[in-house]
Amino acid sequence: MEKKLLKKSKFAVTLYVISGLLTLYTVYMLYSTITYLTNYFSQYGTSFMSNFGTAIGYILTQCLVYLVYAILVFAAAKIYNEVRKANPDNYLSEAESKAILRAKEAKKIAKAEKKAAKASVEEAKVTEEKAEAAEEAEVKEETASEEELEEECEK
């Protein structure tokens, strides 16, 4: 039995992106709140750990809201996708599925051909460099033998 593919929804993707951004903002708020509290307590000569209960309460009031928003938006995206699965119109047709699979296969083949072409170009460069090195060696040998002949003639 072939598995049907669900069409991607721009709305669901947008909800996932918003959820990710809210999560990042939660982390940023956590960092900035802890930095603020550390500076605040050090300014008054106390430590973060001596006021841990107060600090935790402040951190939670600053960060928990955004974490809850991120979780709610993520849950909304999941629920939206599950509801969309109930409607057969939201699935790709067999022709569309095959077209996507063919496109993926063509992309893999093109990538393999590109890699093979790159390897053959590199191989050609190496062969060319070897030929140039051999040619230079011959020129050096000829030059050296000519110089030897000239020295012998001068003697």
VMD Tcl script that builds the backbone (N, CA, C; Angstrom):
set m [mol new atoms 465]
animate dup $m
set s [atomselect $m all]
$s set {name element resname resid chain x y z} {
  {N N MET 1 A 0.842 -1.179 0.000}
  {CA C MET 1 A 0.000 0.000 0.000}
  {C C MET 1 A 0.890 1.247 0.000}
  {N N GLU 2 A 0.614 2.130 -0.908}
  {CA C GLU 2 A 1.412 3.343 -1.061}
  {C C GLU 2 A 0.924 4.427 -0.102}
  {N N LYS 3 A 1.889 5.080 0.525}
  {CA C LYS 3 A 1.554 6.137 1.475}
  {C C LYS 3 A 1.257 7.419 0.713}
  {N N LYS 4 A 0.140 8.052 1.054}
  {CA C LYS 4 A -0.222 9.310 0.406}
  {C C LYS 4 A 0.514 10.456 1.072}
  {N N LEU 5 A 0.885 11.432 0.274}
  {CA C LEU 5 A 1.597 12.596 0.776}
  {C C LEU 5 A 0.638 13.755 0.991}
  {N N LEU 6 A 0.753 14.359 2.162}
  {CA C LEU 6 A -0.075 15.514 2.499}
  {C C LEU 6 A 0.549 16.764 1.885}
  {N N LYS 7 A -0.275 17.588 1.249}
  {CA C LYS 7 A 0.230 18.848 0.700}
  {C C LYS 7 A 0.701 19.741 1.833}
  {N N LYS 8 A 1.772 20.494 1.586}
  {CA C LYS 8 A 2.265 21.425 2.599}
  {C C LYS 8 A 1.370 22.656 2.624}
  {N N SER 9 A 1.062 23.081 3.820}
  {CA C SER 9 A 0.230 24.260 4.008}
  {C C SER 9 A 1.116 25.436 4.402}
  {N N LYS 10 A 0.949 26.542 3.704}
  {CA C LYS 10 A 1.727 27.740 4.036}
  {C C LYS 10 A 1.386 28.227 5.443}
  {N N PHE 11 A 0.135 28.069 5.822}
  {CA C PHE 11 A -0.291 28.499 7.152}
  {C C PHE 11 A 0.394 27.665 8.244}
  {N N ALA 12 A 0.438 26.340 8.055}
  {CA C ALA 12 A 1.073 25.470 9.043}
  {C C ALA 12 A 2.574 25.765 9.134}
  {N N VAL 13 A 3.218 25.970 7.996}
  {CA C VAL 13 A 4.651 26.294 7.995}
  {C C VAL 13 A 4.881 27.615 8.718}
  {N N THR 14 A 4.010 28.579 8.477}
  {CA C THR 14 A 4.127 29.878 9.151}
  {C C THR 14 A 3.989 29.714 10.660}
  {N N LEU 15 A 3.054 28.881 11.088}
  {CA C LEU 15 A 2.889 28.640 12.528}
  {C C LEU 15 A 4.138 27.989 13.126}
  {N N TYR 16 A 4.737 27.044 12.413}
  {CA C TYR 16 A 5.966 26.414 12.905}
  {C C TYR 16 A 7.105 27.429 13.002}
  {N N VAL 17 A 7.200 28.298 12.025}
  {CA C VAL 17 A 8.254 29.321 12.053}
  {C C VAL 17 A 8.041 30.274 13.225}
  {N N ILE 18 A 6.808 30.699 13.432}
  {CA C ILE 18 A 6.503 31.591 14.560}
  {C C ILE 18 A 6.836 30.897 15.884}
  {N N SER 19 A 6.509 29.620 15.979}
  {CA C SER 19 A 6.822 28.863 17.196}
  {C C SER 19 A 8.334 28.812 17.429}
  {N N GLY 20 A 9.101 28.592 16.376}
  {CA C GLY 20 A 10.559 28.578 16.502}
  {C C GLY 20 A 11.103 29.924 16.927}
  {N N LEU 21 A 10.565 30.988 16.342}
  {CA C LEU 21 A 11.013 32.335 16.709}
  {C C LEU 21 A 10.682 32.657 18.170}
  {N N LEU 22 A 9.498 32.253 18.609}
  {CA C LEU 22 A 9.136 32.463 20.008}
  {C C LEU 22 A 10.055 31.672 20.948}
  {N N THR 23 A 10.444 30.492 20.547}
  {CA C THR 23 A 11.375 29.700 21.355}
  {C C THR 23 A 12.722 30.399 21.450}
  {N N LEU 24 A 13.210 30.912 20.318}
  {CA C LEU 24 A 14.469 31.658 20.339}
  {C C LEU 24 A 14.370 32.895 21.219}
  {N N TYR 25 A 13.239 33.579 21.153}
  {CA C TYR 25 A 13.046 34.762 21.988}
  {C C TYR 25 A 12.994 34.378 23.470}
  {N N THR 26 A 12.436 33.222 23.766}
  {CA C THR 26 A 12.418 32.742 25.151}
  {C C THR 26 A 13.836 32.537 25.664}
  {N N VAL 27 A 14.672 31.939 24.846}
  {CA C VAL 27 A 16.074 31.723 25.235}
  {C C VAL 27 A 16.779 33.064 25.422}
  {N N TYR 28 A 16.535 33.990 24.509}
  {CA C TYR 28 A 17.137 35.326 24.630}
  {C C TYR 28 A 16.682 36.003 25.924}
  {N N MET 29 A 15.407 35.937 26.234}
  {CA C MET 29 A 14.891 36.561 27.453}
  {C C MET 29 A 15.476 35.895 28.697}
  {N N LEU 30 A 15.649 34.584 28.656}
  {CA C LEU 30 A 16.253 33.873 29.777}
  {C C LEU 30 A 17.672 34.378 30.018}
  {N N TYR 31 A 18.443 34.474 28.936}
  {CA C TYR 31 A 19.824 34.963 29.050}
  {C C TYR 31 A 19.858 36.407 29.565}
  {N N SER 32 A 19.060 37.268 28.977}
  {CA C SER 32 A 19.099 38.679 29.379}
  {C C SER 32 A 18.589 38.874 30.808}
  {N N THR 33 A 17.623 38.086 31.234}
  {CA C THR 33 A 17.107 38.193 32.599}
  {C C THR 33 A 18.157 37.741 33.611}
  {N N ILE 34 A 18.813 36.638 33.333}
  {CA C ILE 34 A 19.859 36.155 34.248}
  {C C ILE 34 A 21.007 37.153 34.311}
  {N N THR 35 A 21.388 37.721 33.175}
  {CA C THR 35 A 22.447 38.733 33.149}
  {C C THR 35 A 22.035 39.952 33.968}
  {N N TYR 36 A 20.810 40.384 33.782}
  {CA C TYR 36 A 20.304 41.535 34.528}
  {C C TYR 36 A 20.329 41.270 36.029}
  {N N LEU 37 A 19.835 40.096 36.437}
  {CA C LEU 37 A 19.791 39.775 37.864}
  {C C LEU 37 A 21.195 39.648 38.465}
  {N N THR 38 A 22.117 39.063 37.724}
  {CA C THR 38 A 23.493 38.938 38.205}
  {C C THR 38 A 24.100 40.319 38.429}
  {N N ASN 39 A 23.906 41.214 37.482}
  {CA C ASN 39 A 24.413 42.581 37.633}
  {C C ASN 39 A 23.716 43.306 38.785}
  {N N TYR 40 A 22.429 43.116 38.905}
  {CA C TYR 40 A 21.653 43.781 39.968}
  {C C TYR 40 A 22.129 43.330 41.351}
  {N N PHE 41 A 22.252 42.013 41.530}
  {CA C PHE 41 A 22.672 41.506 42.843}
  {C C PHE 41 A 24.118 41.870 43.155}
  {N N SER 42 A 24.991 41.861 42.148}
  {CA C SER 42 A 26.390 42.223 42.403}
  {C C SER 42 A 26.517 43.710 42.747}
  {N N GLN 43 A 25.638 44.526 42.227}
  {CA C GLN 43 A 25.660 45.960 42.513}
  {C C GLN 43 A 25.367 46.229 43.991}
  {N N TYR 44 A 24.538 45.398 44.589}
  {CA C TYR 44 A 24.182 45.573 45.995}
  {C C TYR 44 A 24.980 44.647 46.925}
  {N N GLY 45 A 25.981 43.975 46.384}
  {CA C GLY 45 A 26.872 43.163 47.205}
  {C C GLY 45 A 26.305 41.832 47.632}
  {N N THR 46 A 25.274 41.354 46.965}
  {CA C THR 46 A 24.731 40.028 47.277}
  {C C THR 46 A 24.964 39.120 46.085}
  {N N SER 47 A 24.713 37.845 46.279}
  {CA C SER 47 A 24.922 36.910 45.173}
  {C C SER 47 A 23.577 36.444 44.613}
  {N N PHE 48 A 23.662 35.901 43.447}
  {CA C PHE 48 A 22.483 35.371 42.759}
  {C C PHE 48 A 21.890 34.223 43.577}
  {N N MET 49 A 22.762 33.379 44.124}
  {CA C MET 49 A 22.302 32.194 44.842}
  {C C MET 49 A 21.666 32.544 46.200}
  {N N SER 50 A 22.093 33.638 46.810}
  {CA C SER 50 A 21.493 34.000 48.098}
  {C C SER 50 A 20.055 34.485 47.927}
  {N N ASN 51 A 19.721 34.965 46.756}
  {CA C ASN 51 A 18.357 35.425 46.454}
  {C C ASN 51 A 17.718 34.531 45.387}
  {N N PHE 52 A 17.981 33.229 45.481}
  {CA C PHE 52 A 17.557 32.302 44.429}
  {C C PHE 52 A 16.042 32.267 44.241}
  {N N GLY 53 A 15.285 32.268 45.320}
  {CA C GLY 53 A 13.821 32.223 45.222}
  {C C GLY 53 A 13.263 33.438 44.514}
  {N N THR 54 A 13.776 34.601 44.864}
  {CA C THR 54 A 13.345 35.839 44.205}
  {C C THR 54 A 13.744 35.832 42.739}
  {N N ALA 55 A 14.959 35.350 42.494}
  {CA C ALA 55 A 15.467 35.322 41.124}
  {C C ALA 55 A 14.633 34.390 40.248}
  {N N ILE 56 A 14.295 33.211 40.763}
  {CA C ILE 56 A 13.487 32.261 39.984}
  {C C ILE 56 A 12.123 32.856 39.663}
  {N N GLY 57 A 11.515 33.493 40.612}
  {CA C GLY 57 A 10.215 34.130 40.368}
  {C C GLY 57 A 10.300 35.184 39.280}
  {N N TYR 58 A 11.354 35.995 39.339}
  {CA C TYR 58 A 11.520 37.039 38.326}
  {C C TYR 58 A 11.792 36.432 36.946}
  {N N ILE 59 A 12.635 35.394 36.898}
  {CA C ILE 59 A 12.952 34.734 35.624}
  {C C ILE 59 A 11.687 34.138 35.016}
  {N N LEU 60 A 10.888 33.485 35.835}
  {CA C LEU 60 A 9.662 32.875 35.318}
  {C C LEU 60 A 8.682 33.919 34.797}
  {N N THR 61 A 8.546 35.038 35.496}
  {CA C THR 61 A 7.613 36.063 35.013}
  {C C THR 61 A 8.096 36.682 33.707}
  {N N GLN 62 A 9.402 36.732 33.490}
  {CA C GLN 62 A 9.940 37.328 32.262}
  {C C GLN 62 A 9.933 36.360 31.083}
  {N N CYS 63 A 10.127 35.053 31.339}
  {CA C CYS 63 A 10.352 34.103 30.243}
  {C C CYS 63 A 9.202 33.133 29.984}
  {N N LEU 64 A 8.470 32.789 31.003}
  {CA C LEU 64 A 7.466 31.738 30.875}
  {C C LEU 64 A 6.370 32.082 29.873}
  {N N VAL 65 A 6.018 33.341 29.788}
  {CA C VAL 65 A 4.955 33.761 28.869}
  {C C VAL 65 A 5.315 33.396 27.430}
  {N N TYR 66 A 6.545 33.687 27.015}
  {CA C TYR 66 A 6.950 33.419 25.638}
  {C C TYR 66 A 7.075 31.924 25.364}
  {N N LEU 67 A 7.503 31.172 26.375}
  {CA C LEU 67 A 7.568 29.724 26.225}
  {C C LEU 67 A 6.174 29.137 26.039}
  {N N VAL 68 A 5.217 29.616 26.814}
  {CA C VAL 68 A 3.834 29.133 26.685}
  {C C VAL 68 A 3.278 29.503 25.312}
  {N N TYR 69 A 3.553 30.712 24.845}
  {CA C TYR 69 A 3.104 31.106 23.503}
  {C C TYR 69 A 3.696 30.186 22.440}
  {N N ALA 70 A 4.981 29.876 22.561}
  {CA C ALA 70 A 5.639 28.996 21.590}
  {C C ALA 70 A 4.988 27.618 21.587}
  {N N ILE 71 A 4.713 27.086 22.768}
  {CA C ILE 71 A 4.073 25.771 22.865}
  {C C ILE 71 A 2.670 25.803 22.275}
  {N N LEU 72 A 1.919 26.855 22.563}
  {CA C LEU 72 A 0.552 26.960 22.036}
  {C C LEU 72 A 0.534 27.084 20.514}
  {N N VAL 73 A 1.438 27.861 19.955}
  {CA C VAL 73 A 1.484 28.020 18.497}
  {C C VAL 73 A 1.913 26.712 17.837}
  {N N PHE 74 A 2.875 26.012 18.441}
  {CA C PHE 74 A 3.303 24.719 17.909}
  {C C PHE 74 A 2.144 23.719 17.949}
  {N N ALA 75 A 1.431 23.698 19.064}
  {CA C ALA 75 A 0.283 22.791 19.192}
  {C C ALA 75 A -0.793 23.147 18.166}
  {N N ALA 76 A -1.005 24.431 17.924}
  {CA C ALA 76 A -1.991 24.847 16.915}
  {C C ALA 76 A -1.590 24.346 15.531}
  {N N ALA 77 A -0.303 24.399 15.214}
  {CA C ALA 77 A 0.161 23.912 13.910}
  {C C ALA 77 A -0.050 22.408 13.790}
  {N N LYS 78 A 0.260 21.663 14.855}
  {CA C LYS 78 A 0.058 20.212 14.829}
  {C C LYS 78 A -1.420 19.869 14.676}
  {N N ILE 79 A -2.271 20.544 15.429}
  {CA C ILE 79 A -3.719 20.300 15.341}
  {C C ILE 79 A -4.231 20.633 13.949}
  {N N TYR 80 A -3.745 21.748 13.401}
  {CA C TYR 80 A -4.169 22.144 12.059}
  {C C TYR 80 A -3.793 21.065 11.036}
  {N N ASN 81 A -2.587 20.527 11.139}
  {CA C ASN 81 A -2.171 19.465 10.217}
  {C C ASN 81 A -3.003 18.200 10.393}
  {N N GLU 82 A -3.320 17.852 11.638}
  {CA C GLU 82 A -4.136 16.664 11.877}
  {C C GLU 82 A -5.543 16.830 11.304}
  {N N VAL 83 A -6.109 18.017 11.426}
  {CA C VAL 83 A -7.437 18.286 10.864}
  {C C VAL 83 A -7.379 18.235 9.337}
  {N N ARG 84 A -6.295 18.743 8.777}
  {CA C ARG 84 A -6.148 18.725 7.316}
  {C C ARG 84 A -6.053 17.291 6.781}
  {N N LYS 85 A -5.521 16.375 7.583}
  {CA C LYS 85 A -5.395 14.975 7.146}
  {C C LYS 85 A -6.753 14.320 6.940}
  {N N ALA 86 A -7.785 14.832 7.565}
  {CA C ALA 86 A -9.124 14.254 7.441}
  {C C ALA 86 A -9.764 14.540 6.083}
  {N N ASN 87 A -9.287 15.585 5.390}
  {CA C ASN 87 A -9.856 15.959 4.098}
  {C C ASN 87 A -9.004 15.372 2.973}
  {N N PRO 88 A -9.584 14.519 2.133}
  {CA C PRO 88 A -8.816 13.897 1.042}
  {C C PRO 88 A -8.303 14.907 0.002}
  {N N ASP 89 A -8.902 16.082 -0.055}
  {CA C ASP 89 A -8.453 17.092 -1.010}
  {C C ASP 89 A -7.076 17.657 -0.656}
  {N N ASN 90 A -6.646 17.465 0.583}
  {CA C ASN 90 A -5.362 18.001 1.028}
  {C C ASN 90 A -4.178 17.091 0.704}
  {N N TYR 91 A -4.455 15.972 0.058}
  {CA C TYR 91 A -3.379 15.051 -0.306}
  {C C TYR 91 A -2.980 15.259 -1.755}
  {N N LEU 92 A -1.729 14.951 -2.051}
  {CA C LEU 92 A -1.264 15.038 -3.431}
  {C C LEU 92 A -1.883 13.908 -4.238}
  {N N SER 93 A -2.175 14.183 -5.499}
  {CA C SER 93 A -2.699 13.129 -6.361}
  {C C SER 93 A -1.554 12.174 -6.705}
  {N N GLU 94 A -1.918 11.039 -7.261}
  {CA C GLU 94 A -0.905 10.043 -7.616}
  {C C GLU 94 A 0.061 10.604 -8.654}
  {N N ALA 95 A -0.448 11.373 -9.594}
  {CA C ALA 95 A 0.403 11.969 -10.629}
  {C C ALA 95 A 1.364 12.987 -10.017}
  {N N GLU 96 A 0.853 13.794 -9.082}
  {CA C GLU 96 A 1.710 14.783 -8.425}
  {C C GLU 96 A 2.798 14.097 -7.593}
  {N N SER 97 A 2.432 13.025 -6.911}
  {CA C SER 97 A 3.404 12.274 -6.113}
  {C C SER 97 A 4.508 11.703 -6.998}
  {N N LYS 98 A 4.098 11.121 -8.126}
  {CA C LYS 98 A 5.084 10.553 -9.050}
  {C C LYS 98 A 5.969 11.643 -9.651}
  {N N ALA 99 A 5.373 12.796 -9.940}
  {CA C ALA 99 A 6.153 13.902 -10.489}
  {C C ALA 99 A 7.199 14.383 -9.480}
  {N N ILE 100 A 6.809 14.451 -8.226}
  {CA C ILE 100 A 7.756 14.864 -7.185}
  {C C ILE 100 A 8.876 13.840 -7.045}
  {N N LEU 101 A 8.519 12.562 -7.069}
  {CA C LEU 101 A 9.535 11.516 -6.970}
  {C C LEU 101 A 10.486 11.556 -8.165}
  {N N ARG 102 A 9.928 11.794 -9.366}
  {CA C ARG 102 A 10.782 11.893 -10.569}
  {C C ARG 102 A 11.708 13.097 -10.465}
  {N N ALA 103 A 11.194 14.200 -9.946}
  {CA C ALA 103 A 12.025 15.396 -9.788}
  {C C ALA 103 A 13.163 15.138 -8.805}
  {N N LYS 104 A 12.865 14.432 -7.718}
  {CA C LYS 104 A 13.916 14.091 -6.759}
  {C C LYS 104 A 14.965 13.185 -7.392}
  {N N GLU 105 A 14.509 12.207 -8.167}
  {CA C GLU 105 A 15.440 11.297 -8.842}
  {C C GLU 105 A 16.311 12.071 -9.842}
  {N N ALA 106 A 15.689 12.969 -10.600}
  {CA C ALA 106 A 16.439 13.763 -11.572}
  {C C ALA 106 A 17.470 14.647 -10.879}
  {N N LYS 107 A 17.096 15.173 -9.739}
  {CA C LYS 107 A 18.018 16.011 -8.968}
  {C C LYS 107 A 19.210 15.186 -8.489}
  {N N LYS 108 A 18.945 13.962 -8.010}
  {CA C LYS 108 A 20.031 13.080 -7.570}
  {C C LYS 108 A 20.954 12.742 -8.733}
  {N N ILE 109 A 20.372 12.442 -9.889}
  {CA C ILE 109 A 21.167 12.092 -11.065}
  {C C ILE 109 A 22.007 13.282 -11.497}
  {N N ALA 110 A 21.421 14.466 -11.515}
  {CA C ALA 110 A 22.153 15.672 -11.908}
  {C C ALA 110 A 23.306 15.930 -10.937}
  {N N LYS 111 A 23.061 15.711 -9.678}
  {CA C LYS 111 A 24.106 15.914 -8.670}
  {C C LYS 111 A 25.240 14.913 -8.880}
  {N N ALA 112 A 24.886 13.659 -9.168}
  {CA C ALA 112 A 25.905 12.634 -9.413}
  {C C ALA 112 A 26.712 12.956 -10.673}
  {N N GLU 113 A 26.027 13.421 -11.726}
  {CA C GLU 113 A 26.719 13.788 -12.963}
  {C C GLU 113 A 27.655 14.968 -12.731}
  {N N LYS 114 A 27.201 15.929 -11.971}
  {CA C LYS 114 A 28.030 17.097 -11.670}
  {C C LYS 114 A 29.281 16.672 -10.896}
  {N N LYS 115 A 29.086 15.772 -9.945}
  {CA C LYS 115 A 30.205 15.271 -9.151}
  {C C LYS 115 A 31.191 14.512 -10.038}
  {N N ALA 116 A 30.667 13.692 -10.956}
  {CA C ALA 116 A 31.527 12.934 -11.870}
  {C C ALA 116 A 32.279 13.877 -12.808}
  {N N ALA 117 A 31.593 14.920 -13.291}
  {CA C ALA 117 A 32.243 15.888 -14.178}
  {C C ALA 117 A 33.350 16.622 -13.435}
  {N N LYS 118 A 33.091 16.975 -12.200}
  {CA C LYS 118 A 34.097 17.667 -11.395}
  {C C LYS 118 A 35.301 16.768 -11.172}
  {N N ALA 119 A 35.046 15.483 -10.915}
  {CA C ALA 119 A 36.145 14.538 -10.710}
  {C C ALA 119 A 36.957 14.373 -11.986}
  {N N SER 120 A 36.292 14.323 -13.144}
  {CA C SER 120 A 37.027 14.171 -14.400}
  {C C SER 120 A 37.841 15.420 -14.720}
  {N N VAL 121 A 37.317 16.597 -14.378}
  {CA C VAL 121 A 38.061 17.842 -14.584}
  {C C VAL 121 A 39.302 17.852 -13.701}
  {N N GLU 122 A 39.141 17.428 -12.451}
  {CA C GLU 122 A 40.287 17.380 -11.547}
  {C C GLU 122 A 41.314 16.365 -12.031}
  {N N GLU 123 A 40.839 15.237 -12.544}
  {CA C GLU 123 A 41.744 14.212 -13.079}
  {C C GLU 123 A 42.494 14.744 -14.292}
  {N N ALA 124 A 41.795 15.499 -15.135}
  {CA C ALA 124 A 42.440 16.087 -16.306}
  {C C ALA 124 A 43.497 17.104 -15.884}
  {N N LYS 125 A 43.211 17.881 -14.857}
  {CA C LYS 125 A 44.185 18.850 -14.353}
  {C C LYS 125 A 45.432 18.146 -13.846}
  {N N VAL 126 A 45.231 17.061 -13.100}
  {CA C VAL 126 A 46.378 16.311 -12.569}
  {C C VAL 126 A 47.207 15.746 -13.715}
  {N N THR 127 A 46.547 15.191 -14.725}
  {CA C THR 127 A 47.252 14.642 -15.883}
  {C C THR 127 A 48.011 15.736 -16.615}
  {N N GLU 128 A 47.380 16.894 -16.765}
  {CA C GLU 128 A 48.020 18.026 -17.435}
  {C C GLU 128 A 49.233 18.512 -16.643}
  {N N GLU 129 A 49.093 18.567 -15.323}
  {CA C GLU 129 A 50.215 19.004 -14.486}
  {C C GLU 129 A 51.374 18.021 -14.585}
  {N N LYS 130 A 51.061 16.715 -14.628}
  {CA C LYS 130 A 52.117 15.705 -14.780}
  {C C LYS 130 A 52.826 15.872 -16.121}
  {N N ALA 131 A 52.049 16.124 -17.164}
  {CA C ALA 131 A 52.635 16.303 -18.494}
  {C C ALA 131 A 53.526 17.538 -18.512}
  {N N GLU 132 A 53.081 18.630 -17.902}
  {CA C GLU 132 A 53.890 19.848 -17.842}
  {C C GLU 132 A 55.162 19.624 -17.047}
  {N N ALA 133 A 55.046 18.872 -15.939}
  {CA C ALA 133 A 56.225 18.592 -15.125}
  {C C ALA 133 A 57.228 17.753 -15.915}
  {N N ALA 134 A 56.743 16.770 -16.670}
  {CA C ALA 134 A 57.628 15.932 -17.487}
  {C C ALA 134 A 58.287 16.769 -18.578}
  {N N GLU 135 A 57.512 17.672 -19.178}
  {CA C GLU 135 A 58.043 18.550 -20.226}
  {C C GLU 135 A 59.121 19.467 -19.659}
  {N N GLU 136 A 58.878 20.011 -18.484}
  {CA C GLU 136 A 59.871 20.881 -17.844}
  {C C GLU 136 A 61.135 20.102 -17.522}
  {N N ALA 137 A 60.980 18.847 -17.084}
  {CA C ALA 137 A 62.141 18.012 -16.776}
  {C C ALA 137 A 62.963 17.775 -18.031}
  {N N GLU 138 A 62.287 17.524 -19.160}
  {CA C GLU 138 A 62.997 17.323 -20.431}
  {C C GLU 138 A 63.747 18.583 -20.836}
  {N N VAL 139 A 63.102 19.734 -20.683}
  {CA C VAL 139 A 63.740 20.996 -21.037}
  {C C VAL 139 A 64.970 21.215 -20.158}
  {N N LYS 140 A 64.860 20.917 -18.879}
  {CA C LYS 140 A 65.992 21.080 -17.969}
  {C C LYS 140 A 67.129 20.148 -18.353}
  {N N GLU 141 A 66.787 18.896 -18.720}
  {CA C GLU 141 A 67.809 17.933 -19.131}
  {C C GLU 141 A 68.518 18.422 -20.394}
  {N N GLU 142 A 67.753 18.916 -21.357}
  {CA C GLU 142 A 68.343 19.406 -22.601}
  {C C GLU 142 A 69.231 20.612 -22.325}
  {N N THR 143 A 68.751 21.507 -21.471}
  {CA C THR 143 A 69.528 22.694 -21.131}
  {C C THR 143 A 70.810 22.288 -20.420}
  {N N ALA 144 A 70.706 21.335 -19.495}
  {CA C ALA 144 A 71.881 20.877 -18.758}
  {C C ALA 144 A 72.870 20.206 -19.699}
  {N N SER 145 A 72.381 19.377 -20.619}
  {CA C SER 145 A 73.294 18.697 -21.547}
  {C C SER 145 A 73.938 19.696 -22.509}
  {N N GLU 146 A 73.196 20.731 -22.919}
  {CA C GLU 146 A 73.763 21.761 -23.788}
  {C C GLU 146 A 74.838 22.542 -23.046}
  {N N GLU 147 A 74.603 22.853 -21.777}
  {CA C GLU 147 A 75.596 23.578 -20.990}
  {C C GLU 147 A 76.852 22.742 -20.805}
  {N N GLU 148 A 76.667 21.421 -20.600}
  {CA C GLU 148 A 77.827 20.524 -20.471}
  {C C GLU 148 A 78.633 20.508 -21.764}
  {N N LEU 149 A 77.926 20.452 -22.893}
  {CA C LEU 149 A 78.622 20.447 -24.181}
  {C C LEU 149 A 79.384 21.730 -24.390}
  {N N GLU 150 A 78.780 22.865 -24.029}
  {CA C GLU 150 A 79.452 24.144 -24.174}
  {C C GLU 150 A 80.692 24.217 -23.292}
  {N N GLU 151 A 80.591 23.679 -22.066}
  {CA C GLU 151 A 81.744 23.686 -21.178}
  {C C GLU 151 A 82.869 22.833 -21.728}
  {N N GLU 152 A 82.504 21.664 -22.286}
  {CA C GLU 152 A 83.519 20.780 -22.868}
  {C C GLU 152 A 84.166 21.424 -24.092}
  {N N CYS 153 A 83.378 22.137 -24.869}
  {CA C CYS 153 A 83.913 22.805 -26.044}
  {C C CYS 153 A 84.876 23.924 -25.649}
  {N N GLU 154 A 84.567 24.610 -24.578}
  {CA C GLU 154 A 85.418 25.692 -24.115}
  {C C GLU 154 A 86.739 25.162 -23.583}
  {N N LYS 155 A 86.752 23.975 -23.072}
  {CA C LYS 155 A 87.977 23.403 -22.537}
  {C C LYS 155 A 88.835 22.980 -23.659}
}
mol reanalyze $m
mol bondsrecalc $m
mol representation Tube
mol addrep $m
